[in-house]
Structure formats: C-alpha cells, structure tokens
Amino acid sequence: MTTLEKGDALEPVLVDVGWRGPHGIGRYSHEILQRLSVPWTALSNPGTPGTPLNLLLPRQTSSRSWIYSPGYNAGLSKSRQAVTVHDLIHLESASKKYQGYYSAILKPAIKKAGLVFTVSETSRNAIHEWLADDSVEVVVATNGCSDEFSPARRRDAEQGYLLFVGNTKPHKNLTTLLKALALLRDVKLVAVTPNVDLVRRAAAALGVSDRVRVLSDVDDRDLAELYANAGATVVPSLIEGFGLPALESICSGTPVVYWRGCESVAEIVGRMGIACDAASSAEEWSDALSRVLANPPKVDPVLARYTHSWDASAQIVSQRLADLAR
C-alpha cells in the first residue's frame, strides 16, 4: 500500500452519501465521510439504502471508476464497488430478501472489487469465512468515538440508573434486560430507542413501567450526559458487528454489562465491565446489574479513545481508496 501524499493526482471516487439517520451506519457514514482525504464526489442514487430501487438500479457505467459506500449496499454496476459490511446479522435471519441479496449481488460485487471494509476483527473473521475467497482483502476501519462522549459530562449527583441504547430487534436481547430489571428493586432503566411504543409495552407486560424511562431522537449532547451519569450501560446483544454504545459508554467513563459470547462487544469492553455467561438468564443478569452498581469496575476512557479513532479509521479508508483510484 502506498502512502497518500498531499497533492497526489487521483480520479475522484464516487461516494454513496445516502446513509443518514440515527443508527450505527448513519453515525459511521457521517464521521468517515467528513474526514475523507481523497477527491470524491457524491453519488446521486434514487431510493434509500436497502430499497430495491437503490440496490438494483445500475449506478455507473464506467468499469474504470470506483464507488465507495459506508454501508453494505451494492448495485448492478460495471463500476467496482468498495462497500462496508459492518456485520452479517442479516444472514442470521430467514429472510429470503437478504439471503438473495447477499448471495446474488453483494458477494459478487465484493469479489469483483477484491476488497471489502468492515468495522471489527470479529466481523472481519466472519466475512472472511462467508466469502471463502483468500484473494479478497477484508480491511478493518473501526468505529470511533465522538469527543462529545466524555467523563466531563458527569454531574456531581450520583444517578445510578442503567442505560440501554439500541433498537428492539431480536438480537438486541432487550427482553432479557427487562426480565432482569423485574427481579431488582429500586433500580431504574433509561432506554434510548427508536421503538418507543414497543419498549413501553414490553415494560408494562413485565410490571416495570414505573422504573423504565423511554426516550427517542436524543442528540449527541443529551446522549453523552445520559452515558456519563449512568451507573452502567447494558449491552445484552447476542451479536453485533461492533457495538458502538459500549465504546461510547466507556469513553464517557461508564462501565458496561454485556454477554460474554458477543465477541465484538467483548473486544471493546474487556475488563472495563461485567460479562454474563448466560445470554438469556434473567437471574444472572440481575446479579450482574446489582454488582456493577454496587462495585463498578475501573474504566479507562483514554485507552478506549486511543484504540478507536474516527481520524485513524478515515485515514485507513482514504488510503485504500487512493490506492484503488490510481
């Protein structure tokens, strides 16, 4: 790999800018694209990522050009496409739509490019096994953490609540957290989620509505304060490509409770949290939650931020795109 130097003459890369929104890929897209140091132009695509119009419509006719996407969307195109596969969670479902897309469109596009980006060593290993092609380079450009998330957001008063950040898809394992909460007394949970009504109904069914505060559309400043003032962040996920809430929590000085089998989250947290051995044991989770509130493990925000940097990841992406565009 050559080194990207200022003033290098490169063909502009076409960049898919359609990944916007309050989700993990939206965050990744926003942070990486604003830091790209290669010449690029926005790719105007009909539809939104994940829709048939966006995925299936040919987007560029030149076989010499490159398209970069911070997400997993590829199209039927003569152009070579450097996509970012954050995880293979879609393949865990029985959805014929995703099974067909990954097999018929995404995998051939990746093999044609000879390269694919991802966000963790866990995902890199899974993608390598899925592709079964040693000629394809799987490049890790990890998530980073915004400077907004910092222990400086902590207020003097002890808050002691638990924090959950995420949606209600089955792999998020939120039901186990709510069942564990039902076994505890006087412990409160703040859930930041786009699925407000679903969480409220689930909390009501378990008799914990009075101890669950559900929020949505929370900006970074408010989210940073929620992390910094929580007693712990709970990430009960069964599988993640990365686990950004775990990183944001640690960078805020707050420990994480997680399932040991979720390898990508374990990569981030290590000893800066408490791991549960059983994914769905409400009793074990309630015990872990009690322990983390009573005796929180030491957290090193500086180390977490050093090992997960948006600047470093954007440089990795920029350098590889520069190599491709030459």
C-alpha positions as CSV (number, residue, x, y, z in Angstrom):
1,M,0.0,0.0,0.0
2,T,1.4,3.4,-1.0
3,T,1.2,6.5,1.2
4,L,-1.3,9.2,0.4
5,E,0.5,12.4,-0.1
6,K,-0.9,15.9,-0.3
7,G,-1.2,16.9,-4.0
8,D,-1.5,13.4,-5.4
9,A,-3.5,13.4,-8.6
10,L,-6.3,10.9,-8.2
11,E,-9.5,10.2,-10.0
12,P,-12.5,11.3,-7.8
13,V,-14.2,8.4,-6.1
14,L,-18.0,8.3,-6.3
15,V,-19.3,8.2,-2.7
16,D,-22.7,7.0,-1.6
17,V,-24.0,9.7,0.8
18,G,-27.4,8.1,1.4
19,W,-26.7,6.6,4.7
20,R,-28.3,9.1,7.0
21,G,-30.2,8.6,10.2
22,P,-30.0,7.8,14.0
23,H,-28.4,4.3,13.6
24,G,-24.9,2.8,13.6
25,I,-24.2,3.0,9.8
26,G,-25.6,6.6,9.8
27,R,-23.1,7.5,12.5
28,Y,-20.3,5.7,10.7
29,S,-21.1,7.4,7.4
30,H,-21.3,10.9,9.0
31,E,-17.9,10.5,10.8
32,I,-16.0,8.9,8.0
33,L,-17.2,11.0,5.0
34,Q,-16.4,14.3,6.7
35,R,-12.8,13.1,7.2
36,L,-12.1,11.5,3.8
37,S,-8.9,13.0,2.3
38,V,-9.2,11.6,-1.2
39,P,-11.0,13.5,-4.0
40,W,-14.6,12.4,-4.1
41,T,-18.0,13.3,-5.5
42,A,-21.4,12.5,-4.1
43,L,-23.2,9.7,-5.9
44,S,-26.8,10.6,-6.5
45,N,-28.9,7.5,-6.2
46,P,-32.6,7.1,-6.3
47,G,-34.2,5.5,-3.3
48,T,-32.6,4.9,0.1
49,P,-30.1,2.3,1.0
50,G,-31.7,-1.1,1.4
51,T,-34.5,-0.4,-1.1
52,P,-34.8,-2.3,-4.4
53,L,-34.5,0.9,-6.4
54,N,-31.2,1.8,-4.7
55,L,-29.8,-1.7,-4.8
56,L,-30.7,-2.9,-8.2
57,L,-30.6,0.1,-10.4
58,P,-27.2,0.4,-12.3
59,R,-25.4,3.4,-10.8
60,Q,-22.4,3.9,-13.1
61,T,-21.3,2.6,-16.5
62,S,-17.6,3.0,-16.4
63,S,-15.6,-0.1,-15.5
64,R,-12.7,2.2,-14.5
65,S,-14.4,4.1,-11.7
66,W,-14.8,3.2,-8.1
67,I,-17.8,3.6,-5.8
68,Y,-17.4,3.7,-2.1
69,S,-20.2,3.1,0.3
70,P,-20.0,3.3,4.1
71,G,-22.8,0.7,4.2
72,Y,-23.5,-2.7,2.7
73,N,-25.3,-1.6,-0.4
74,A,-24.0,-2.6,-3.8
75,G,-25.7,-2.2,-7.2
76,L,-25.7,-3.9,-10.5
77,S,-22.9,-1.8,-12.0
78,K,-19.9,-2.0,-14.2
79,S,-18.1,0.1,-11.7
80,R,-16.1,-1.6,-8.9
81,Q,-17.7,-1.0,-5.5
82,A,-15.8,-0.8,-2.2
83,V,-18.6,-1.4,0.3
84,T,-18.6,-1.6,4.1
85,V,-20.1,-4.8,5.6
86,H,-20.5,-3.9,9.3
87,D,-21.7,-7.4,10.1
88,L,-23.5,-10.5,8.8
89,I,-26.5,-10.2,11.1
90,H,-28.9,-10.2,8.2
91,L,-27.8,-13.7,7.3
92,E,-28.9,-14.9,10.7
93,S,-32.5,-14.3,9.7
94,A,-34.6,-16.5,7.4
95,S,-35.4,-13.5,5.2
96,K,-35.2,-14.6,1.6
97,K,-34.8,-10.9,0.6
98,Y,-31.5,-10.6,2.5
99,Q,-30.3,-14.2,1.6
100,G,-30.8,-13.5,-2.1
101,Y,-29.2,-10.0,-2.0
102,Y,-26.1,-11.1,-0.1
103,S,-25.7,-14.1,-2.4
104,A,-26.6,-12.7,-5.8
105,I,-25.5,-9.1,-5.6
106,L,-23.3,-8.3,-2.6
107,K,-20.9,-11.2,-2.7
108,P,-20.2,-10.9,-6.4
109,A,-19.6,-7.2,-6.1
110,I,-17.1,-7.7,-3.3
111,K,-15.3,-10.4,-5.2
112,K,-15.1,-8.2,-8.3
113,A,-13.7,-5.4,-6.2
114,G,-11.2,-7.7,-4.4
115,L,-11.8,-5.7,-1.2
116,V,-14.4,-5.0,1.4
117,F,-14.3,-2.8,4.5
118,T,-15.6,-3.8,7.9
119,V,-15.5,-2.4,11.5
120,S,-14.1,-5.1,13.8
121,E,-11.9,-8.2,13.9
122,T,-15.0,-10.2,14.8
123,S,-16.7,-9.1,11.6
124,R,-13.5,-9.5,9.6
125,N,-13.3,-13.1,10.6
126,A,-17.0,-13.8,9.8
127,I,-16.8,-12.1,6.4
128,H,-13.6,-13.9,5.5
129,E,-15.4,-17.2,6.3
130,W,-18.5,-16.2,4.4
131,L,-16.6,-15.1,1.3
132,A,-14.4,-18.3,1.3
133,D,-12.0,-16.4,-1.1
134,D,-8.5,-15.6,0.1
135,S,-8.0,-13.2,-2.8
136,V,-10.4,-10.7,-1.3
137,E,-8.8,-8.2,1.2
138,V,-11.0,-7.6,4.3
139,V,-9.9,-4.2,5.7
140,V,-10.9,-3.2,9.2
141,A,-11.7,0.5,9.7
142,T,-13.2,0.5,13.1
143,N,-15.8,2.8,14.6
144,G,-14.5,5.7,16.6
145,C,-16.0,7.9,19.4
146,S,-17.0,11.5,19.1
147,D,-15.4,13.9,21.5
148,E,-18.9,14.7,22.8
149,F,-18.7,11.4,24.8
150,S,-16.6,12.2,27.8
151,P,-16.5,11.8,31.6
152,A,-16.7,15.6,31.7
153,R,-20.4,15.3,31.2
154,R,-20.8,13.7,34.6
155,R,-22.7,15.8,37.1
156,D,-21.9,15.8,40.9
157,A,-25.0,14.0,41.9
158,E,-24.9,10.2,41.7
159,Q,-27.5,9.0,39.3
160,G,-27.2,5.2,39.5
161,Y,-29.6,4.3,36.6
162,L,-29.0,1.7,34.0
163,L,-28.8,2.8,30.3
164,F,-29.8,0.9,27.2
165,V,-29.2,2.3,23.7
166,G,-30.5,0.5,20.7
167,N,-33.5,-0.9,18.8
168,T,-35.7,-3.8,19.7
169,K,-34.6,-6.3,17.1
170,P,-34.3,-9.9,18.5
171,H,-30.5,-9.9,18.6
172,K,-30.5,-6.9,20.9
173,N,-31.9,-9.2,23.6
174,L,-33.8,-6.4,25.4
175,T,-36.4,-8.7,26.8
176,T,-33.7,-10.4,29.0
177,L,-32.7,-7.0,30.4
178,L,-36.3,-6.1,31.2
179,K,-36.8,-9.5,32.9
180,A,-33.7,-8.9,35.0
181,L,-34.9,-5.5,35.9
182,A,-38.1,-7.1,37.2
183,L,-36.1,-9.1,39.7
184,L,-34.4,-6.0,41.1
185,R,-35.8,-3.3,43.5
186,D,-35.5,0.4,43.1
187,V,-33.2,0.1,40.0
188,K,-34.2,2.4,37.1
189,L,-33.6,2.0,33.4
190,V,-33.3,4.6,30.7
191,A,-33.9,3.2,27.2
192,V,-32.9,5.3,24.2
193,T,-34.6,3.6,21.2
194,P,-36.5,4.4,18.0
195,N,-39.1,1.8,19.1
196,V,-40.7,3.7,22.0
197,D,-44.1,2.0,22.0
198,L,-42.6,-1.5,21.8
199,V,-40.4,-0.9,24.8
200,R,-43.2,0.7,26.8
201,R,-45.5,-2.3,26.1
202,A,-42.7,-4.8,27.0
203,A,-42.0,-2.9,30.2
204,A,-45.7,-2.9,31.1
205,A,-46.1,-6.6,30.5
206,L,-43.3,-7.2,33.0
207,G,-44.6,-4.8,35.6
208,V,-41.6,-2.4,35.4
209,S,-43.2,0.6,33.6
210,D,-42.7,2.9,36.6
211,R,-38.9,2.2,36.5
212,V,-38.3,2.5,32.7
213,R,-37.9,5.9,31.0
214,V,-38.1,5.6,27.2
215,L,-36.5,8.3,25.0
216,S,-36.1,8.7,21.3
217,D,-34.5,11.3,18.9
218,V,-31.8,12.1,21.5
219,D,-29.0,14.3,20.2
220,D,-25.3,13.6,21.0
221,R,-25.1,16.2,23.8
222,D,-28.0,14.7,25.7
223,L,-26.9,11.2,24.9
224,A,-23.4,12.0,26.2
225,E,-24.9,13.2,29.5
226,L,-27.0,10.0,29.8
227,Y,-23.9,7.8,29.4
228,A,-21.7,9.8,31.8
229,N,-24.3,9.9,34.5
230,A,-25.4,6.2,34.3
231,G,-24.3,3.7,36.8
232,A,-23.7,1.3,33.9
233,T,-24.7,0.8,30.2
234,V,-26.2,-2.6,29.4
235,V,-25.5,-4.2,26.1
236,P,-27.2,-7.5,26.2
237,S,-26.8,-8.2,22.4
238,L,-26.4,-11.7,21.1
239,I,-24.4,-10.5,18.1
240,E,-23.0,-7.2,16.9
241,G,-20.7,-6.1,14.2
242,F,-19.2,-3.6,16.5
243,G,-21.2,-2.3,19.5
244,L,-20.9,1.5,19.4
245,P,-22.9,2.0,22.6
246,A,-20.3,0.0,24.5
247,L,-17.5,2.3,23.2
248,E,-19.4,5.5,23.8
249,S,-20.2,4.4,27.3
250,I,-16.5,3.6,28.2
251,C,-15.3,6.8,26.6
252,S,-17.9,8.5,29.0
253,G,-16.3,6.8,32.0
254,T,-19.2,4.3,32.5
255,P,-18.8,0.5,32.7
256,V,-20.7,-1.9,30.5
257,V,-22.6,-5.1,31.3
258,Y,-22.6,-7.5,28.3
259,W,-22.9,-11.1,27.2
260,R,-19.5,-12.8,27.0
261,G,-20.4,-14.5,23.8
262,C,-20.9,-11.3,21.9
263,E,-17.3,-11.1,20.7
264,S,-17.2,-7.7,19.1
265,V,-18.5,-6.1,22.3
266,A,-16.0,-8.2,24.4
267,E,-13.3,-6.7,22.1
268,I,-14.2,-3.2,23.2
269,V,-15.0,-3.7,26.9
270,G,-12.5,-6.3,28.2
271,R,-12.2,-5.7,31.9
272,M,-14.0,-2.4,31.9
273,G,-17.3,-4.1,32.5
274,I,-19.0,-7.2,33.7
275,A,-19.6,-10.1,31.4
276,C,-22.6,-12.5,31.8
277,D,-22.0,-16.1,30.8
278,A,-25.7,-16.9,30.0
279,A,-27.3,-14.9,27.3
280,S,-30.9,-15.2,28.5
281,S,-30.7,-15.9,32.2
282,A,-32.6,-13.1,33.9
283,E,-31.2,-14.2,37.3
284,E,-27.6,-14.0,36.1
285,W,-28.2,-10.6,34.5
286,S,-29.9,-9.2,37.6
287,D,-27.0,-10.3,39.7
288,A,-24.5,-8.7,37.3
289,L,-26.5,-5.5,37.3
290,S,-26.6,-5.4,41.1
291,R,-22.8,-5.9,41.2
292,V,-21.9,-3.3,38.7
293,L,-24.0,-0.7,40.6
294,A,-22.5,-1.7,43.9
295,N,-18.9,-2.1,42.8
296,P,-18.3,-0.7,39.3
297,P,-15.1,-1.8,37.6
298,K,-12.4,0.7,36.7
299,V,-12.9,2.3,33.2
300,D,-10.1,3.9,31.1
301,P,-11.7,6.3,28.6
302,V,-8.3,7.5,27.3
303,L,-7.3,4.0,26.3
304,A,-10.7,3.3,24.6
305,R,-10.5,6.5,22.6
306,Y,-6.9,5.9,21.6
307,T,-7.7,2.4,20.2
308,H,-10.9,3.5,18.4
309,S,-10.3,6.7,16.5
310,W,-12.5,8.2,13.7
311,D,-9.4,10.0,12.3
312,A,-7.4,6.8,12.1
313,S,-10.3,4.9,10.5
314,A,-11.0,7.6,8.0
315,Q,-7.3,7.6,7.1
316,I,-7.4,3.8,6.5
317,V,-10.4,4.2,4.2
318,S,-8.8,7.2,2.4
319,Q,-5.6,5.4,1.8
320,R,-7.2,2.3,0.4
321,L,-9.5,4.4,-1.8
322,A,-6.4,6.3,-3.0
323,D,-4.7,3.1,-3.9
324,L,-7.7,2.0,-5.9
325,A,-8.2,5.3,-7.7
326,R,-4.6,5.5,-9.0
